[in-house]
C-alpha cells in the first residue's frame, strides 16, 4: 500500500500526492489512473477545502489508486454536496484486484446521508446523516478483526467512531474515488478534497480556520482569509481558509476564524 496519498499543493514533501499543484497546474497525475471527465483544479474553477487543489465531478468519473493486498485500510476525504436529486451514488469503492471487478466495500451518498457498505465482502451496512457544505468522511476497514468503523464530521484521532458494522473478509488491491459505478440519475456536482489513506493509524480532521497552514488559529489566519477574499487569484491561502465549510471563502470565514480565536467556536 502507498503509505500516504492525498490532495496537496506543491512544496509539501510527501511520499505520494493524489492531487498536486505544480507549476500552476493542478493534476491527478499521482493517481495510478483516471476515468471520465472529472476536473482537478484550484479556485475559482474548483472549490477546495484546503490548500490549492481539489477534484470535481459532474458525471461518471473517478481516480484510482492501486495497492498490495491490504487486509486493513484507513482513509479520509472531504466531500462537498452539490447534488441535484436525492438519488444515492457510490463515491468510494475498494476492490480485491487492480482490475476493480471484485468489490469489497464502499461509501455512498445521496445528499443527506452516507452509507458504509461492506456486504460484498460478507459484512454489514449502516447509514449516518450528512451536513450542508463540506463533510468529513473517515473509515477504518479491518478484515482481520471483522470491523468496519466510520467517522462522519468527527475526528478519528480523538473521537469515538460515529458507527461500525462487520467488515467481512478480503484484501484491498485498488480503490476508486468519485463516481466509480455511475452518476446517473444524479445531476449536479460533487467536489472532493484532502484525501489521505493509511494502513493503521487515524488520519484525522484538518484544523478548521488554519488558513496559513501553521497548525494553529490566530490573527494571522484572519489576515490570510482577508487576502484571499481581496485577491482570490494570486493570494490563495495555503491552509484551510473555508473555516465554515460552505464551499466558498468570504467574510463569514473571517468571522468563523475570529470566533475560534475568541473561544466561541
Buried (B, 14 or more C-beta within 10 A) or exposed (E): BBEBBBBBBBEEEBEBBBBBBBEEEBBBEBBBBBBBEBBBBBBEEBBBBBBBBBBBBBBBBBBBBBBEEBBBBBBBBBBBBBBEEEEBBBBBBBBBEBEBEBBBBBBBBBBBBBBBBBBBBBBBBBBBEBEEBBBBBBBBBBBEEBBBBBBBBBBBEEBEBBBBBBBBBBBBBBBBBBBBBEBEEBEEBBBBBBBBBBBEEBBBBBBBBBBBBBEEBBEBBBBBBBBBBEEBEEEBBBBBBBBBBBBBBBEBBBBBBBBBBEEEB
